[in-house]
Amino acid sequence: MAEKKIKKEQKKDISEETIDIGEDTIIEELDLKDKMIESLTHEKEDLEIKLKSALSDYQNFKRRVETEKENSSNVLNNIVLREFLNVLDNIYLYMKHLEKDKSVSDSILSGIKLIYDQCNEIVVSQGLSLEEVKEGDSVSPLLHEVVGTVTGERDGIITEVVRVGYVKDGNVVRAARVIVEKKEI
């Protein structure tokens, strides 16, 4: 019986040692798992930040491309409009020439005026408006292109509008060509 008691006590000691060893191992494994979870959490947060940054960069890029596309379209549109305005000027000059010629029939003159009016409608439909320049106005280098001068009493006063100017959204598309009075020295 004493042998049984000794064996029972030995088993008890072995069980307690196993439990102690198992408990330490479990704690170490839990600590390791906690560190892994913490590391993965930080990695997830870093990836979320990078994703948000990439998304923001993409949205900014997309916005910039759309703006550049619109700007280049506007530039091209303005170039075409300027060329069209030259044609419109020629029609206007031809119409004025025909008005002075008494041998031209009214039907031809009215046909030219109709074409001129239709061209003006196209210009207006594209957002352009005529720059209001009159004889007697002061010259502005931002709005007018001086193509000639005449001597007179007033300096910097427009005496004649050679070619009308156009503006779009407050910006000069084509400056008006003017002749300006210049004081004698």
C-alpha positions as CSV (number, residue, x, y, z in Angstrom):
1,M,0.0,0.0,0.0
2,A,2.8,2.3,0.7
3,E,4.0,1.6,-2.8
4,K,0.6,2.7,-4.2
5,K,0.8,5.8,-2.1
6,I,4.3,6.6,-3.4
7,K,3.2,6.0,-7.0
8,K,0.1,8.2,-6.5
9,E,2.3,11.0,-5.1
10,Q,4.7,10.6,-8.0
11,K,1.9,10.8,-10.5
12,K,0.5,13.9,-8.7
13,D,4.0,15.6,-8.9
14,I,4.3,14.7,-12.6
15,S,0.8,16.1,-13.3
16,E,1.6,19.4,-11.5
17,E,4.8,19.8,-13.4
18,T,3.1,19.1,-16.7
19,I,0.4,21.6,-15.9
20,D,3.1,24.2,-15.0
21,I,5.0,23.5,-18.2
22,G,1.8,23.6,-20.3
23,E,0.6,26.8,-18.6
24,D,3.9,28.6,-19.4
25,T,3.7,27.4,-23.0
26,I,0.2,28.6,-23.4
27,I,1.0,32.0,-22.0
28,E,4.0,32.3,-24.3
29,E,1.9,31.3,-27.3
30,L,-0.8,33.8,-26.3
31,D,1.8,36.5,-26.0
32,L,3.2,35.6,-29.4
33,K,-0.4,35.6,-30.9
34,D,-1.0,39.0,-29.3
35,K,2.1,40.4,-30.9
36,M,1.1,39.0,-34.2
37,I,-2.4,40.5,-33.9
38,E,-0.8,43.9,-33.0
39,S,1.6,43.7,-35.9
40,L,-1.2,42.8,-38.3
41,T,-3.4,45.6,-36.9
42,H,-0.6,48.1,-37.6
43,E,0.0,46.7,-41.1
44,K,-3.8,46.9,-41.8
45,E,-3.8,50.6,-40.6
46,D,-0.8,51.4,-42.8
47,L,-2.5,49.8,-45.8
48,E,-5.7,51.7,-45.1
49,I,-3.7,55.0,-45.0
50,K,-1.9,54.1,-48.3
51,L,-5.2,53.1,-49.9
52,K,-6.9,56.4,-48.9
53,S,-3.8,58.3,-50.2
54,A,-3.9,56.4,-53.5
55,L,-7.6,57.0,-53.9
56,S,-7.1,60.7,-53.1
57,D,-4.2,60.9,-55.7
58,Y,-6.4,59.2,-58.3
59,Q,-9.3,61.6,-57.7
60,N,-7.0,64.6,-58.0
61,F,-5.4,63.2,-61.1
62,K,-8.9,62.5,-62.6
63,R,-10.0,66.1,-61.8
64,R,-6.8,67.6,-63.3
65,V,-7.1,65.5,-66.5
66,E,-10.7,66.7,-66.9
67,T,-9.7,70.3,-66.3
68,E,-6.8,70.1,-68.8
69,K,-9.1,68.4,-71.3
70,E,-11.7,71.2,-70.9
71,N,-9.0,73.9,-71.2
72,S,-7.4,72.4,-74.3
73,S,-10.9,72.1,-75.8
74,N,-11.5,75.8,-75.0
75,V,-8.2,76.8,-76.5
76,L,-8.9,74.9,-79.7
77,N,-12.4,76.4,-79.8
78,N,-11.0,79.9,-79.4
79,I,-8.5,79.3,-82.2
80,V,-11.3,78.2,-84.6
81,L,-13.5,81.1,-83.5
82,R,-10.7,83.6,-84.2
83,E,-10.3,82.2,-87.7
84,F,-14.0,82.3,-88.2
85,L,-14.1,85.9,-87.1
86,N,-11.6,86.8,-89.8
87,V,-14.1,85.4,-92.4
88,L,-16.9,87.3,-90.7
89,D,-14.8,90.5,-91.0
90,N,-14.4,89.9,-94.7
91,I,-18.1,89.4,-95.2
92,Y,-18.8,92.6,-93.3
93,L,-16.3,94.6,-95.4
94,Y,-17.7,93.1,-98.6
95,M,-21.2,94.0,-97.5
96,K,-20.2,97.6,-96.7
97,H,-18.5,97.8,-100.1
98,L,-21.6,96.5,-101.9
99,E,-23.8,99.1,-100.0
100,K,-21.7,101.9,-101.6
101,D,-22.0,100.4,-105.1
102,K,-25.2,101.6,-106.7
103,S,-25.1,99.0,-109.4
104,V,-25.6,96.1,-106.9
105,S,-29.2,94.9,-106.6
106,D,-31.0,94.9,-103.3
107,S,-31.6,91.1,-103.5
108,I,-27.8,90.4,-103.6
109,L,-27.2,92.9,-100.8
110,S,-29.9,91.3,-98.7
111,G,-28.4,87.8,-99.4
112,I,-25.0,88.9,-98.1
113,K,-26.6,90.5,-95.0
114,L,-28.5,87.3,-94.3
115,I,-25.2,85.3,-94.5
116,Y,-23.5,87.9,-92.2
117,D,-26.4,87.7,-89.7
118,Q,-26.2,83.9,-89.7
119,C,-22.5,84.0,-89.1
120,N,-23.1,86.4,-86.2
121,E,-25.6,84.0,-84.7
122,I,-22.9,81.3,-84.7
123,V,-20.5,83.6,-82.9
124,V,-23.1,84.5,-80.3
125,S,-24.1,80.8,-79.8
126,Q,-20.4,80.1,-78.9
127,G,-20.6,82.6,-76.1
128,L,-18.9,85.5,-77.8
129,S,-20.2,89.0,-77.6
130,L,-19.2,92.1,-79.5
131,E,-16.8,94.4,-77.5
132,E,-18.5,97.8,-77.3
133,V,-15.9,100.2,-78.7
134,K,-17.0,103.6,-80.0
135,E,-15.2,106.6,-81.4
136,G,-14.3,108.9,-78.5
137,D,-13.5,106.1,-76.0
138,S,-10.2,106.0,-74.3
139,V,-7.8,103.3,-75.7
140,S,-7.0,100.3,-73.4
141,P,-4.0,98.1,-74.2
142,L,-6.0,95.1,-72.8
143,L,-9.0,95.6,-75.1
144,H,-7.6,97.4,-78.2
145,E,-4.9,96.9,-80.8
146,V,-3.7,100.3,-82.0
147,V,-3.0,100.0,-85.8
148,G,-2.6,103.7,-86.5
149,T,-2.5,107.2,-85.1
150,V,-3.7,110.6,-86.2
151,T,-2.6,113.9,-84.8
152,G,-5.1,115.8,-82.8
153,E,-5.8,117.6,-79.6
154,R,-6.6,114.6,-77.4
155,D,-4.2,111.9,-76.5
156,G,-5.3,108.2,-76.4
157,I,-8.8,108.7,-77.8
158,I,-10.2,106.3,-80.4
159,T,-11.0,108.0,-83.6
160,E,-11.9,105.0,-85.7
161,V,-12.7,101.3,-85.2
162,V,-11.1,99.3,-88.0
163,R,-12.1,95.9,-86.8
164,V,-14.5,95.0,-84.0
165,G,-13.3,93.0,-81.0
166,Y,-15.0,90.0,-79.2
167,V,-15.1,88.9,-75.6
168,K,-16.1,85.6,-74.0
169,D,-16.8,85.2,-70.3
170,G,-15.1,88.5,-69.6
171,N,-11.9,87.5,-71.5
172,V,-10.8,89.1,-74.7
173,V,-10.9,86.6,-77.5
174,R,-9.9,89.1,-80.1
175,A,-8.9,92.7,-79.5
176,A,-10.6,95.5,-81.5
177,R,-8.3,97.2,-84.0
178,V,-8.4,101.0,-83.6
179,I,-6.9,104.2,-84.8
180,V,-6.0,106.5,-82.0
181,E,-5.6,110.3,-81.7
182,K,-2.2,111.5,-80.6
183,K,-1.4,115.0,-79.3
184,E,1.1,117.0,-81.3
185,I,4.3,117.7,-79.5
